Structure formats: structure tokens, C-alpha cells
């Protein structure tokens, strides 16, 4: 089932749209090929029904496939759905979009007050971006709720619960295969030319990225850019250390101190910058919508105490038992296996080092790097295998809300990845106290992981998608891949693209990179430079993936980077402890306390507490939201309260004037 949404008169162009399809396609829903026709008829009817009748009030028509396509090989459950401009504007109010008002402030959009918003002209043809229209359509489909139906027509075993989302239900049961928004080919070409096609020293077009992909993805690219720029001073300072003082470990103390200050200032200033972006995009003051159960949630039929509706419920006690009796022991087992692999690596490292000491040659010197390279590859493989296991466990825990699911998944993955990637470095630094081996291991892990990530996440998906594109073009009779495909062929091509699973893996990669730089870069000053080079290529590879490899993701409103801000701040706290310990181990510090190791430990602990205090004071002193934005938000809130008071007063006066009870006006508390 392919779902397309109309924006009547909007300036959006798509290739080869059939003449009998009088609206602009936005969103695609695909049902299983063997979907019961009774269920299809029922679903299309519900989509066409008015909102007063409980429908989505959207238009629907069947998509006609090209004559060259074999009907037996293509999914015939393809439908085109449209919505009037007025319906989309009403939907913009329903989802709580925040737009710029004529006075320059950011306010929640209301259909009744639409003409007072900046950029609204005539019938509001270009007022909503395509990403916003697609988000509105997705919301309307998600909120298409069951009425009196007890089951999906044609599927008596698939129960429907009154007031619950129909789309989420059929998605969890496999009737709905996928739902995704279509690319705007002309807009995509324009964004690509500004973003990644031309290599240039300039900032990313974050506003254009947000306009096309939404706020959450734009915030990720904004954080990637900010992180890269923040590491430039580290890279510039680290290069002289590496070139001139490679073996002079004493002078890395100053670099470690700079590292401590940098990690704190970077994260605090980023919060201010992200708040400015979120305010200009209208998501900083946006109210969070009521969260519905995730599609994979299951349980026995019960009553939701908040909404009073019937829905599946699952005992929190059972969930906690699953977490603490199964998930936690499994994670601990994986951590133990990771430590075992680490010890195997050290055994191989010792064996190779022994061979080199017995007969040092050019080949044995190269052989010294082989265990670290193999270990880096094994780390990446273990991380990916564990990720699948963590997703399976978190699914099995049966979390009701998507936010709870993501929090538990993030915690599992972060704990394992942190130990798996950094345990060997901590062991070398503080148990073996071998700084030369620490530099070698850090460099090998950093470079190998960057190469593997670029290959697996960028080159390989792009190559596979390019092969798929060639097959589709040959099937449609197009000679060149750059030729425009017929409308239905373009739809099939995008339906076959890989699905973008969100920014989780992208933030995880940056989190590990931040760990390498903030924890141990004082002993390998080139870490920041390598991280900068990696991030520059990451910008282009990620942009290429989003524009050429993946389906277009739905726009997701976001005011910050969420739980990842806490993850990065936790890493910066660990960095304070690590760098202070490395400073205490330096020969320069040990020379001040030649006879008393206890005094050295006390001094290092004191310095560590001072830096931690400085970090928390700095976080307190630097506001998360710039003052001028705080003033604007407070002004809007004040005006809203004043408008509410006037409305209440008007309602009360109108009531008493109609009833003739003027004597009760003085006793009315709301007027007092």
C-alpha cells in the first residue's frame, strides 16, 4: 500500500507523475502482497472517512503501474493518498508545530490565527515545508484509531482495541510492511550540491538539512560540525607535541590540563548553540506529545489508568525480572568475554614483542602492529554482534514506550562498547604503565576503527545501492543512471532502499571518538588530528548516505541530542579522572615526591577534585539557554497567560450578563 499526500498548489515537483494523479506524493505505506482484500477495503475507507467519523480525512486512489512492469512480480497493494491544504494546516496545529510569528517570536501554530505567522501568504501554499507535511501525514495515520471494530477485517485473530492506533497494530502484525516519505528529487539535487557534492571549506547548510530531513537529523550534523571545530585547537596544539616532543612525556602534563578544560567548555558551549538552533527551528518551546505504546509492545487486555482506554498491559514486575535475571547477567557475561579477548590480545602482543627482541628486523617491527590491528577488527565485530543481541534483549523486555526502549538499549550498548573499546587502554596505562605501548595501541585502534566504519557504513552501502539503481534503470529501459525514472519506477527504487535506523549508531561512533580524544590524547597528541580528519570525511559520507543510499526518514522534532548529552558529559567526568591519573604517573610529577607515593596520590586526588569542582561550577555558571532566548520565551509565556486571563474574564462577564446576575460579579474570584 503506497500512500501519497497532496499539498495542493505547493511548489513541489516529482518525476513523471501520472496525469490522473492530481496531487503531490509525500508518504509511502506498503502492505504485504498477500494482504486480504477485505482489510484493504476497510483501511482505505477509514483513511477517507472524516475526522468527525473517526477517519483520517485523506483522499485515496490506486496507483497505476507502468505497462513494462510484470504485475506478478510487483506488489499490487499500492494506493495514492492526498490531503487538502486546509487539512494539512489543521494538522499542523494538531501536531503542535511552532512557527515564527510576525513579531519575530516563535509561537505554536493555530489555524485560526494563521495569517499572523510570518511567511503565510494567500492560502499558505509554501508555508509548510515538505518534511513538515510528511510528518503531519504520518501523525494523522498513526492517530487513526479503532472505533467499534473488534478485529482487522479478514483477520479474525488480529484484535483491535477501541481508541488504539490502527496503523501501529497492523504494523506490529506484519500487515503493514513499511512506511516512509518520498524524496523530493529537485530539492534533493539542490541540497546535495550545497552539502557534499562540492568539496569546500564552509559550514554545513543546517537550515536546509532541517528543512528537508527534520530537526533531529539536523542537530546530529550540527553536533558533528561543532565537535569537529572544537577539536581543531586540540589538533593544532597536539601536532607540535608529536613532531618535536614525542618521547618527552614530561611535557604532556600541560596538554592533559588543556584536555580537561577543553572537554568541559566544549560540551557546555554546545548546549547553548543547540538551544539557539532549536529555538530558531521552533522545537525548544514545543510541548511534548502524549506518547503512545510502541508497535512491538504486547500484553493482556487491560485499562490504561491515564487515558481510560482498553489496551495491552504488561506487568512491570515481570519486566523487571526479565531485566535483572536475564538481561543484566547476559551483559555481565558479554563484558567477561570481552575481557577474555583482551587478555588473548595481550598474550599475542607479548609473543610478538618477544620475537622482535630476540631478532629485531624490519619484518618483526611490522609484526608488532599485527596484534593491535587484529584486536581492533575483533572489537568492531564484537560491537556489532552485541548490538543485535542488545536489541533482541530489549525487545524481549517488552517496554511499553519507545523512549523507555531507547534508554535501555542505549545503556546496554554504551556499557559494553565502553569496556570493549577502552579496557585494553586502561590496562596498559595503569596496570602495565607502558606509555609506548599505550601510544601504539591507541593509534592502531583509532585508525583501524575509522577505516572499518567508513567502509561498512559508507562505501559498502553506497556500492550496493548503486548496483540496485543500475538494475532498476536497465529494467525501465534507461541507459544512464542519471536519467529520470518514471514515477512508479522511482517509487519502487526508493522502496527497495535501505531504511535509516536513526542517529543511534552515528552518535555512538562520535561518543567513542570523543573517548579516544579526551581520555588518552595526552600520550598520543595526534588523536585529535585524526579525529578531525575522520569527522570531515564523516560529514561527506553521512550526507551521501542520507541523500543517495537510504530512504528518506520522517522528520523528528528535537530540541537537543537527548540522552547522548548525558553520555558525553559522563565521558568528560571519566576523562578528568583519567588525565589526572596520567599526570600523576608522569616522571615530572614523581620527581616532586621521590620518597612518598602516598603524598603523590593525595596531591593527584586533590587536583582531580579541583578539576571536577571547576567542571561543575563552569556548568552552573554557563547557562544552557542564552539569555536573549530566555527573555523571548518568557515574553511569549507572559503574553499567553495574559491572553488566557482576558479570555476567562470575557467568558465570566458574558455568562453573568446573559443570566442577569450582576450582583455576583464582585464575588467572582476569577475577576478579583
Secondary structure by P-SEA (a helix, b strand, c coil): cbbbbbccccccccccccccccccccbbbbccccccaaaaaaaaaaaaccccccccbbbbbbbbcccccccccccccbbbbbbcaaaaaaaaaaabbbbbcccccccccccccccccccccccccccccaaaaaaaaaaaaaaccccccccccccccccccccccaaaaaaaaccccbbbbbbaaaaaaaaaaaccccccccccaaaaaaaccccaaaaaaaaaaaaaaaaaaaaaaaaaaaaccccccccaaaaaaaaaaaaaaaaaaaaaaaaaaaaaaccccccccccccccccccccccccccccccbbbbaaaaaaaaaacaaaaaaaaaaaaaaaaaaaaaaaaaaaaaaaacccaaaaaacaaaaaaaaaaaaaaaaaaaaaaaaaaaaaccccaaaaaaaaaaaaaaaaaaaccaaaaaaacccccaaaaaaaaaaaaaaaaaaaaaaccaaaaaaaaaaaaaaaaaaccccccccccaaaaaaaaaaccccccaaaaaaaaaaaaaaaacccccccaaaaaaaaaaaaaaaaaaaaaccccccccbbbbccccaaaaaaaaaaaaaaaaaaaaaaacaaaaaaccccaaaaaaaaaaaaaaaaaaaaaaaaacccccaaaaaaaaaaaaaaaaaaaaaaaaaaaaaaaaaccccccccccccc
